[in-house]
Amino acid sequence: MKRIAIFASGNGTNAENIVRHFLTSTTISTSLVLCNKPLAGVIGRMDALGVKTTLFSRQDFADENKMLTLLRDHSIDFIVLAGFLWIIPSYLLQAYPDRIINIHPALLPKYGGKGMYGAKVHELVVQAHEKESGITIHYINDKYDEGSIIFQAKCSLNSSDTAEQVATKVHQLEYNYYPQIIEQVVSAL
């Protein structure tokens, strides 16, 4: 059984979708959900599923021994970022080479980088009059949104689409593809 940890900071819709996807899996389990925001929506979503969320601070995250011990104690093989906004420290990149992935709500390399997440991305896509947007699932490196791309999916946009409408289209792609791509990548380990 391969064990994944999910790092989340926000509402938790992707984290919930991933956990639900693997609930009946006999080969992959979501063994640990970690969150850096005590009031994040992901905590309630995980509680509703009976999944404990471990909270951590920036100081905890900087403590290599503490974080690696936590991950090893749960026998984590792979890390999934689901709305987690902090840069991943080098010790985690070294401990989990090509075993940490993220999803970005745009077609990288467009609309990526520090500060580019959620509604900000969709607003810029609308302002630029893009004809399409989508998702990018990629490995993590030491820079925001610059890791090797694993998968992209696109959606068509209308000139009348608002940022909220773009977000709805992009979220649907996230929910459809992220668990599937996680399963493919983890199964290949």
TORKE-230601 format. One record per residue (C-alpha): residue number from 1; y, z, x. Coordinates in Angstrom, 1 decimal. Each point is the difference from the previous one (the first is absolute). Layout:
+------+--------+--------+--------+
: resi :  north :     up :   east :
+------+--------+--------+--------+
:  NUM :      Y :      Z :      X :
...
+------+--------+--------+--------+
This chain:
+------+--------+--------+--------+
: resi :  north :     up :   east :
+------+--------+--------+--------+
:    1 :    0.0 :    0.0 :    0.0 :
:    2 :    3.4 :   -1.0 :    1.4 :
:    3 :    2.8 :    2.4 :   -0.8 :
:    4 :    3.6 :   -1.0 :   -0.5 :
:    5 :    3.1 :    2.2 :    0.0 :
:    6 :    3.1 :   -1.1 :   -2.0 :
:    7 :    3.5 :    0.9 :    1.1 :
:    8 :    2.5 :   -0.1 :   -2.8 :
:    9 :    3.6 :    1.0 :   -0.6 :
:   10 :    0.9 :   -1.1 :   -3.5 :
:   11 :   -1.1 :   -0.5 :   -3.5 :
:   12 :   -3.6 :   -0.8 :    1.0 :
:   13 :   -1.0 :   -2.9 :   -2.2 :
:   14 :   -1.6 :   -1.8 :    2.9 :
:   15 :   -1.7 :    3.1 :    1.2 :
:   16 :   -1.4 :    0.7 :   -3.5 :
:   17 :   -1.2 :   -3.6 :   -0.2 :
:   18 :   -1.8 :    0.2 :    3.3 :
:   19 :   -1.6 :    3.4 :   -0.8 :
:   20 :   -1.2 :   -1.4 :   -3.4 :
:   21 :   -1.4 :   -3.1 :    1.7 :
:   22 :   -2.2 :    2.0 :    2.4 :
:   23 :   -1.1 :    2.7 :   -2.5 :
:   24 :   -3.3 :   -1.6 :   -0.6 :
:   25 :   -0.5 :   -1.6 :    3.4 :
:   26 :   -3.1 :    0.9 :    2.0 :
:   27 :    1.5 :   -1.3 :    3.3 :
:   28 :    3.6 :    1.1 :    0.1 :
:   29 :    1.7 :    3.2 :   -1.2 :
:   30 :    3.6 :    1.2 :   -0.2 :
:   31 :   -0.6 :    3.3 :    1.9 :
:   32 :    3.6 :    1.1 :    0.5 :
:   33 :    3.4 :   -0.6 :   -1.5 :
:   34 :    3.0 :    1.2 :    2.1 :
:   35 :    3.6 :    0.2 :   -1.2 :
:   36 :    3.3 :    0.9 :    1.7 :
:   37 :    2.0 :    0.7 :   -3.1 :
:   38 :   -0.8 :    3.1 :   -2.1 :
:   39 :    1.4 :   -1.5 :   -3.2 :
:   40 :   -1.5 :   -3.5 :    0.3 :
:   41 :   -1.7 :   -1.4 :   -3.0 :
:   42 :   -3.1 :   -0.8 :    1.9 :
:   43 :   -0.9 :    3.7 :   -0.1 :
:   44 :   -0.2 :    0.1 :   -3.8 :
:   45 :   -2.0 :   -3.2 :    0.0 :
:   46 :   -2.5 :    1.4 :    2.4 :
:   47 :   -0.2 :    3.3 :   -1.9 :
:   48 :   -0.9 :   -2.0 :   -3.1 :
:   49 :   -2.8 :   -1.7 :    1.9 :
:   50 :   -1.2 :    3.3 :    1.4 :
:   51 :    1.0 :   -1.1 :    3.6 :
:   52 :    1.7 :    2.6 :    2.2 :
:   53 :    3.2 :   -1.1 :    1.7 :
:   54 :    0.8 :    1.5 :    3.4 :
:   55 :    3.7 :    0.5 :    0.6 :
:   56 :    1.5 :   -0.3 :    3.5 :
:   57 :    3.4 :    0.2 :    1.5 :
:   58 :    1.7 :   -2.1 :    2.7 :
:   59 :   -0.8 :    2.8 :    2.5 :
:   60 :   -3.7 :   -0.2 :   -1.1 :
:   61 :    0.0 :   -3.8 :    0.4 :
:   62 :    1.4 :    0.3 :    3.5 :
:   63 :   -2.8 :    2.5 :    0.9 :
:   64 :   -2.7 :   -2.3 :    1.4 :
:   65 :   -2.6 :    2.7 :    0.2 :
:   66 :    0.6 :    1.2 :   -3.6 :
:   67 :   -0.1 :   -3.4 :   -1.6 :
:   68 :   -3.0 :   -1.3 :    2.0 :
:   69 :   -1.9 :    3.2 :   -0.7 :
:   70 :    0.7 :   -0.4 :   -3.7 :
:   71 :   -1.2 :   -3.7 :    0.0 :
:   72 :   -3.1 :    0.8 :    2.1 :
:   73 :   -0.9 :    3.0 :   -2.2 :
:   74 :   -0.2 :   -2.5 :   -2.9 :
:   75 :   -1.8 :   -2.5 :    2.1 :
:   76 :    2.6 :   -2.7 :   -0.6 :
:   77 :   -0.9 :   -3.5 :    1.1 :
:   78 :    3.0 :   -1.9 :   -1.3 :
:   79 :    3.6 :    0.7 :   -1.2 :
:   80 :    1.8 :   -1.7 :   -2.9 :
:   81 :    3.7 :    0.3 :   -0.5 :
:   82 :    1.1 :   -0.2 :   -3.6 :
:   83 :    3.7 :    0.4 :   -0.3 :
:   84 :    0.2 :    2.1 :    3.2 :
:   85 :    3.4 :   -0.5 :    1.7 :
:   86 :   -0.3 :    1.6 :    3.4 :
:   87 :   -0.7 :   -1.9 :    3.2 :
:   88 :   -3.5 :    0.8 :    1.2 :
:   89 :    0.0 :    1.9 :    3.3 :
:   90 :   -1.7 :   -1.5 :    3.1 :
:   91 :   -2.7 :    2.7 :    0.0 :
:   92 :   -1.3 :   -1.2 :   -3.4 :
:   93 :    0.2 :   -3.6 :    1.0 :
:   94 :   -2.1 :    0.8 :    3.1 :
:   95 :   -2.5 :    2.1 :   -2.0 :
:   96 :   -0.4 :   -2.6 :   -2.7 :
:   97 :    0.6 :   -3.4 :    1.7 :
:   98 :   -0.1 :   -2.8 :   -2.7 :
:   99 :   -1.0 :    2.7 :   -2.5 :
:  100 :    3.3 :    0.6 :   -1.7 :
:  101 :    1.3 :   -2.4 :   -2.6 :
:  102 :    3.1 :   -0.2 :   -2.2 :
:  103 :    1.1 :   -2.0 :   -2.9 :
:  104 :    3.6 :   -1.5 :   -0.1 :
:  105 :    1.6 :   -1.2 :   -3.3 :
:  106 :    1.1 :   -3.4 :    1.5 :
:  107 :   -1.2 :   -2.9 :    1.9 :
:  108 :    0.5 :    1.1 :    3.6 :
:  109 :    1.6 :   -0.7 :    2.3 :
:  110 :    2.7 :   -0.3 :   -2.7 :
:  111 :    1.5 :    3.2 :   -1.3 :
:  112 :   -1.8 :    2.3 :    2.4 :
:  113 :    1.2 :    2.7 :    2.4 :
:  114 :    1.4 :    3.5 :   -0.1 :
:  115 :    1.5 :    0.8 :   -3.4 :
:  116 :   -1.7 :   -2.9 :   -1.7 :
:  117 :   -2.1 :    1.4 :   -2.8 :
:  118 :   -0.3 :    0.1 :   -3.7 :
:  119 :    3.0 :   -1.0 :   -2.2 :
:  120 :    2.1 :   -0.9 :    3.1 :
:  121 :   -2.4 :   -2.8 :    0.8 :
:  122 :   -0.1 :   -1.4 :   -3.5 :
:  123 :    3.8 :    0.1 :   -0.3 :
:  124 :    0.4 :   -2.0 :    3.2 :
:  125 :   -2.6 :   -2.5 :   -1.2 :
:  126 :    2.0 :   -0.5 :   -3.2 :
:  127 :    3.3 :   -0.3 :    1.9 :
:  128 :   -1.5 :   -2.6 :    2.3 :
:  129 :   -1.1 :   -2.1 :   -3.0 :
:  130 :   -3.6 :   -0.1 :    1.3 :
:  131 :   -2.4 :   -2.2 :   -1.9 :
:  132 :   -3.0 :    2.3 :    0.9 :
:  133 :   -0.7 :    3.4 :    1.2 :
:  134 :   -3.3 :    1.9 :    0.5 :
:  135 :   -1.8 :    2.6 :    2.0 :
:  136 :   -1.1 :    0.2 :    3.6 :
:  137 :   -2.8 :    2.2 :    1.2 :
:  138 :    0.2 :    0.6 :    3.7 :
:  139 :   -1.2 :    2.2 :    2.9 :
:  140 :    2.4 :    2.6 :    1.2 :
:  141 :    1.6 :    0.0 :    3.5 :
:  142 :    2.9 :    1.9 :    1.4 :
:  143 :    2.6 :   -2.0 :   -1.9 :
:  144 :    0.8 :   -0.2 :   -3.7 :
:  145 :   -1.8 :   -2.9 :   -1.7 :
:  146 :   -0.9 :   -1.9 :    3.2 :
:  147 :   -3.8 :    0.6 :    0.3 :
:  148 :   -2.4 :   -2.9 :   -0.3 :
:  149 :   -0.3 :   -1.4 :   -3.5 :
:  150 :   -3.3 :    0.4 :   -1.8 :
:  151 :    0.8 :   -1.5 :   -3.4 :
:  152 :    2.9 :   -1.4 :   -2.1 :
:  153 :    0.2 :   -0.8 :   -3.7 :
:  154 :    2.9 :   -1.7 :   -1.7 :
:  155 :    1.6 :    0.0 :   -3.4 :
:  156 :    2.4 :   -2.6 :   -1.4 :
:  157 :    3.5 :    1.2 :   -0.9 :
:  158 :    2.3 :   -1.3 :   -2.6 :
:  159 :    3.7 :   -0.3 :    0.6 :
:  160 :    0.6 :    2.4 :   -2.8 :
:  161 :   -2.3 :    2.7 :    1.4 :
:  162 :    1.6 :    3.4 :    0.6 :
:  163 :   -1.1 :    2.3 :    2.9 :
:  164 :   -2.0 :    2.0 :   -2.6 :
:  165 :   -1.8 :   -3.1 :   -1.1 :
:  166 :   -0.8 :   -1.0 :    3.6 :
:  167 :   -1.2 :    3.6 :    0.6 :
:  168 :   -2.4 :   -0.3 :   -3.0 :
:  169 :   -1.4 :   -3.3 :    1.3 :
:  170 :   -0.4 :    1.4 :    3.5 :
:  171 :   -1.6 :    3.2 :   -1.3 :
:  172 :   -2.6 :   -2.0 :   -1.8 :
:  173 :   -0.9 :   -1.7 :    3.2 :
:  174 :   -0.2 :    3.3 :    1.8 :
:  175 :   -2.4 :    1.5 :   -2.6 :
:  176 :   -2.2 :   -3.1 :   -0.1 :
:  177 :   -0.3 :   -0.6 :    3.8 :
:  178 :    0.5 :    3.2 :    2.0 :
:  179 :   -3.2 :    1.8 :   -0.9 :
:  180 :   -2.0 :   -3.2 :    0.5 :
:  181 :    1.5 :   -0.7 :    3.4 :
:  182 :   -0.6 :    3.6 :    1.1 :
:  183 :   -3.6 :   -0.3 :   -1.1 :
:  184 :   -0.4 :   -3.2 :    2.0 :
:  185 :    1.6 :    1.4 :    3.2 :
:  186 :   -1.8 :    3.3 :   -0.1 :
:  187 :   -3.3 :   -1.5 :   -0.8 :
:  188 :    0.3 :   -2.2 :    3.1 :
:  189 :    0.3 :    3.1 :    2.3 :
+------+--------+--------+--------+
